[in-house]
């Protein structure tokens, strides 16, 4: 595992900077006790505001992430009139209306979240506008645009080719193994293969337009950070020129993190590397979710026995945002395999993996997806229903706040699961962040356990047999309530317990068929 110093630095960066001291774009400025970003993908603004009120303070949640708030196109010819990716097809930088709501609802949502000590980070598209062949039509805010003539509200933008060169006759990406094409040519559409109008981000005029948009989100609306979508398609020096012009308010600059897709293996996307973008903020460490999924499943020559070295060759905690899945991996946009990464469709596995990600050391800032489900239709290994848009209806909340009842097509509310809520708080505790993995044990296959000093203990079984082991926990003697099944202090009906003796040992039993294959306990835990 990485040295404890790395975590000490990470905590110092995002939990203990106060006053008007200078902060970097890699500092999420979380309030003490919070490290989690919730990605409310597919949620409407008014429902996000309600969730921020429900979460309130001391929830372990640092921020929520929203999809691009700018005016977008609709998707004629898709399965429905709208689609999941339309927010990344920019018509203008107007905030008047998107499929998530109006500018008024957008503003109210941010105010509500901020009032509850939860920041709002906006996903933003700086690489391109709409598809090339939408013709003369209207955007979500009612503005007219013509993608054929490249006329968009406010001005005609500067497009490709960039001076540093696409060098293909079509001006389209033809070889994903060449960085010059990835950054200098037009990007193909997620599903249809049609190409988008990429912006000439080397142009000072285009940079200024983008900077004005980002700074308006900060100064007028209270956005605290940005996820830069398709950052890998923008040259790092253009990114740096834009980010360096972001507004600085009393020494605080917006948090920035980048979509790079560095899988670091023989894979076409990995020609663009994380380290090219991490100096300007953080990167999304997309390998984390796939690696932990493989360890849990025992695939690709990985197993839970390797858990001590799970982060080997990954970017460090102060350079990364870690996550299990995102809207792209759930839809296999990167062609890794439709189930290559766990998702909400297998709650047992998915719940365990998110808990594991929040329990192991060296994860720094962690993002959790709380999105929606849809009826899958698998044809030749692909889900042809994957482009279905978010369901525009309020969450069907279950009694007691334990998630939602999404039915076949609805919001899934993963962030409301008891285990998730408990683990958000667990992960944000400073003394947990400052502990390494201790007392590691494994049966060499799919059973493992470890402590976090004398503060916490974790055991996991995804094998074919019952795990029944007497293990050293490192904890003081006592009876502990499992955070996966109970509220954390007084174990409720159906909650598991772990009894630790005077020597710190406990009899750990996890049946192979248990709904919760992971146990997490912590001393003096107060649930949210």
N, C-alpha and C positions, 0 to 999 in steps of 0.2 A: 504494500500500500504506500501511497505517497506520504511524505513526512508530515508530521503534525503541524509544522511551520506553515505549510500551505493553507491549512484550514484556519490557523490563527490569523493569517493575512486576510483570508476571505471574510472572516467574521469582522475583523477590524475595518475592512472596506465598507461593508454594507450594514453593519449594526451600530457602530460606535463613532461614526463621523457626525459631529454636531456643529451648531453655529453656522458660520459662513466659511468654513474651511472648503478648499477646492475639492471637488469630486470629479471623477472621470466618467466617461460614457460607459464604462464597464461596471459602474456602481449602481445597483438597483435602488439604493436609498430606502430599503425596507425598514419599517419600524421594528424595534427589538422584539424578538419572538416570532418573526414571520419570514419565511423563505420561499413560499409557494406562489406560483403564478397559475391562475385558473384561466384556461382558454375556453371562453364561452362561445365556441364556434356554432353559428346557426341560431343564436338567441337574439331576440328583439331587445332594444334598449330598455323598454319599460320593465321587462322581466329580469334583465341584468340588475337594474336598480333595486328591484325587490329582493334579489339574492344578496346584494351588498348589505341591505338592511338586515336580512336574516343572519348573515355571517357576523356582522358587527365587529367590534374590536376583539383583540386577543384570540382570533380564530386561526392564527398561523398563516393566514393568507396575506401576502405582500401586495399583490396586484391582480387585476383581471386583464386579459388580453381580448381585444375585439378585432373583428375583421376590418379591412380598409373602410374608412368612413366617407370616402369621396364618392362623387357621382359615378355610377357604373352603367354598363350596358345590360340589356337583357339578352336572352339567348334563343332567338327564334330558330326552330329546327331541332332543339333539344327535346328530351322526353316530355318536358313541360315547358311553360313559357319562361321559367327561370331555371337556374342550375346552381350547384354548390360553389362553382368557381367564378361566378359573374362579378363578385366584388373586386376581383383582381383584374378586371377589364375596365380601365379607367376612361371616362368620358370627359370629366373636368375635375377640378379640385373644389368644386362646390360641395358644401356639407348639408344642403337643404333637404335631401331625402335619399335614403337607401332602402333596401329591402328590410333593414332592421328598424327603421323609423325615421322621424323628422329631425331637423337640427335642434328643435326645442327638446325633444325626447333625448337626444344625444347629450345635450348640455346638462339636462336634469340628471341623467344617469351618472355623469362624471361627478357632479356636485354631491349626489347621494353616496357614491362610493367613497369619495374623498372624505366626506363627513364621518364615515365609518372606518377611517384609517386604512382604506384600501385604495391603492393607486390604480390608474387606468393606463395601460400600454396599448397603443394602436398599431396594428399591422398596416404597413403602407407599401404601396406599389410605386417604385420610382423608376423601374426599368422600361415600362411600356404603357401604351394606351390600349385601345381595343383591337379586335381582330381586323385584318386588312380588308375584308369584303362584306362588311355589314351594310354598306350603302348609306343612304340618307335616312336617319331615324332619330328617335328620342332616347335620352338617357333617363336614369331613375329620378332625376330632379326636374325633368321636363325640358332640358336643353337639347337643341338640335345639333347633330354632328353628322359628318359624312366621312366615313373611314376610307372610301375610295379616293377622294380628293385630299384626304388628310386634314380636313377642316374640323376643328374642335372649338368649343366655346371659349371666347377670349382671344384666341390667336391661332395661327397655323404653327404647329410645333416644328422644331428641327429634328429630323429623323436620320436614319442611316443613309449611306454608310459612314461609319466613324473614320477619322483620319488614321487611327491605328489599325484599321483594316479588317474587313470581313473576308475579302479576297475569294468570294464565290460569285459566280455569275448571277445567281438567283438572289443574292444578298440574304439568303437563309442559312441557318445552321445545317450543314450537311455531314459534318464529322464531329461528334461530341468528344473525340479524343484530342481535339486541338483547342487550346485556351483562346487563341485569337478568334476562332469562330464562335465559341460559346459567348464571348464578351463583345464580339464585333458584328455578329449577324443576328438576324431576326429569330426569335424563339418560336417553336411550334406550339400550337394550342394543346392543352392537356389531353382532350379526348378526340377532337376532330382532325388534328394535324394541321389545321390552318395556321397561318403565321400572324403574329401580332406586330403592331407598329412600335418598334423599339425606339426609345428616346435617345437622342445624341447627348449623353450625359457629360461628354467632354466640353460641350458648349457652355460658356459662362451664362448665357441667357437662359438655357434650360436649367442649369444649376440654381440660378437665382429664383426661377419659378418654383422649383422643388423646395428650396430653403424657405421661401415665403409660406408655402403650404404647411411645412412642418412647424415653423415658428408660430404660425397662427393657431395651430392645434395646441401648442403649449401656452401661449400668452392669453388667448381669448377663451379657451375651453378648459384648460387645466390638465391636458394630457402630460404624463410624466415620463413616457418612454416610447420607443418605437421598435417594432420587429421589421426589418428590411426584407421584404419578400424578393425572391429571385436576385439576391445580392450577388450570387456567383456569376450572374450575367452582366454585372457592372464592374468595370475595372476598379481595383482597389484605390488607385489614385483619384478616381472620380468620386468614390465613396468618401475618401478623406477630405476632399475639397468641399463636399456638401456638409459633412458632419462637423467640420471645423467652424462652420458658420451658424451652427445652431445657437439659439439664445442661451445666455448664462444669467440666471436670476439668483443673486446673492451667493454666488459660488456654486450653485447647483445647476448641472447640465442634464439633459434628458438621458436616461438609460437607453442604450442601443444594442440590439442583438440581431444576428444575421443568419439567413438561410443560405448555407453553403453546400450541403449535401456531400460532405467528404466521408466516403465509406472506407477510404484507405485500403483498397484492395483492387484486384483486377476487375474494374467496373468503370464504365464509360464516364459516369459523373465525377469520379474521384480525381480527375486531372486538375480540378480546382481544389486547393487545399485550405484547411481551416486557418493556418497560421498567417495567411495573406490578409485575413480580415480581423482576427482577434486583437491586433493593436488598436483598433478603432471602436472597441466595445467588447461584446462577447459573441460567441458563435453557438448555434444550436448543435449540440453533440448528438447527431442522429444515430450514431453507432450504439449509444447506451441502451436504448430500448430493444434493438435487435439482439444485442449481446446477452442481456439479461433474459430475454425470451428464450434464446438458445440454451442458456444454462438451466433454466427452469424445465425445459422440455428434454434436455439431454441430447441435443442435436448439434451438428456441425462440429463434432469433436469437443464439445463443451459440456460441462455438468455443474451441479451445485458444489461439487468438490473443488472447483476452480474459483469459488466466490471470493476468496482472499485477494485474488489478483484480477477481479472483474474489470478494473479500470486501467489495466495495462495498456499503454500506448494511446489512451484517450486523452483529449485535452483536459487540463486541470480545472479545479473548481472555480478559480477566479477568472478563467477564460470562457466558461461554458454555461449554457442553460441545458439541463438534462431533462429527458422525458421518455416515457415508454412509447407513446404513439402520438400522431397528429392527424389532421384531416387528409394529408397526402398518403401517409403510410396505411391508414385504414382503407383507402381506396386503391392501394397498390399503384400509385402514379409512377413510382420509380422502378416498376417491374422487378421487384424483389421476390414476388410470390404473394398470392392473395392473403395468405395467413402467415407471412414471414414474421410479422410483429403482432403481439397480442392486442386485443381490442375488447370493447365492452360486450361483444357477442359471446365471449367465454368469461362470465363474471368470476368464476372461481379462480381461474388463472390470472385474469387481469387485475383483480383485487389484490391477489398475493404479490404480483410483480410491482404494482405501485407502492404497496406497503414496504416491499423490499428496497425499492429505490429510495424511499424516504427514511429507511432505517439504517442503511449501510453508510459508512463514512465517505467523505470526499465527493458529495453530490452538490454542495453549494446551493445554487438556485435551481429549483425543480419546477417543471410545468406539468400540470394535470389537465387533460382534455375532458371537458364536460360538454357533450354535444348532442347528437340525435342519431337514432337508428332509422333504417329504411328496409323495405323488403328486398332482399338480395335476389338476383337472377343470374346464376353462374352459367356462362356459355364459353366453352373452350378455355377454362381457367380464368376467365375475366368476369367481373360483375358488371353487367351492362346497365344495371340500375344505379351504379355508383354516382352518376351525375345528378341524381335527384336533389332538388333544392331543400333547404331547411323547412320544416313544417311551421307555418306561420300561425301558431296557436299557443296559448299559455301552457306551461308544464302541468301535467296531471299529477299533482303531488300526492304521495302516499301518506297515510296517517303517521304522526310522530316524526315527520321530516325525513324518513328513511328513503330518500330518492324519489323517483317518479315511476308511474306506470305508463311507459311510452307506447304500449301496444306494438303494432307492426311498424308504425311510422310516427315517431314522436321524440320529444326531448328525453334524454336518459338520466340527467342529473347525477352523474357519478360523484360530484363533489358533496352530495348530501348523504352518501353512504356513511354509516356509523364508523366503519374502519377508516375511511378517508378523513373524516373530520378529526378523529383522534390522532391520526398520523400527521396531519398538518401541524397540529400543536406540538406533537412529539418532535418533529423535524426542526421546528423553530427555536427550541430551547438552547440557549447559548452553551450550557455545560455539556449538552449532548454533542453539539457541533465541535467541541474541543476535545472529544475523545476518539481514540482510534478503535479499530476492531481488536477485541481481546478474546482469549479462551476459544479460539476457533476449533471446531470439531466437524468432521465429516466421516461418513461411512465409505467414502471413496466413490460414491455414486450420486444418488439423488436425495440424500439427507444431509443437512448441514445445520450448524448452530454457531452463534457467536455472541459475545457481550459487547457493550459499549462502556468499558471501565466498570465502575461499581454503580452505574446508573440505569442500565437497561440490558435486556437479554432478548435474543431472537432465535427461533428455531423454525425450520422449514422442512417439509417432507413432500416430495413429489415422486416418490418411488412406488413400487407395486406392493410393498409390505408395510405393516405398522411400524412406526418409529417408536421405540420404547427403550429409552436410554437414560442412565443417571449421568447428568452432565454438570460441569462447573459453570455457574452463571456469573460469578463475581458479585452477586447482589447480597445485601444484608438479609438475614433470616426474616421470613414473613410469608404471607399469602398475597399473591399479586393477581390482579384481574387482567385478562387478555384484552388488549386494545382492539383486536379484530372483531370480537364478539360482544363486548360490553362497554359501558360508559367510561370505565377507567378507574373509578374510585370505589363505588359500591357495586359489586357485580350483580347485574340483573338476571332475570330468568333466562336460562340458556347460555349464560356467559361461562367461558372456561376460566379456570384458575390455575396458577402455578405456585406450588408450595416449595419454598427454599429453606433448607436446614441451616444450622449454625455454621456449617463449614462452607456454605455457599452453593451446595449441590441441590439439584432438583431432579425428580423423576419426570422426564419429558415424554409425553405420549401424544402422538398425532396419527390417527388412523389414515390409511391410504385413501379411504373414501370420504374423509371429512370435507365439509363444504369450505372450510377455511384451512388450507394446508400450511399456514404460517401462524405462529404465536409470537406476539410482541408484548413485552411487559416493561414497565418503567417505574422507578421509585417516585413517590410523592407526585403522582400525575394528576393534574386537574383538567378534565375534559372541557371542551367548548360546549 
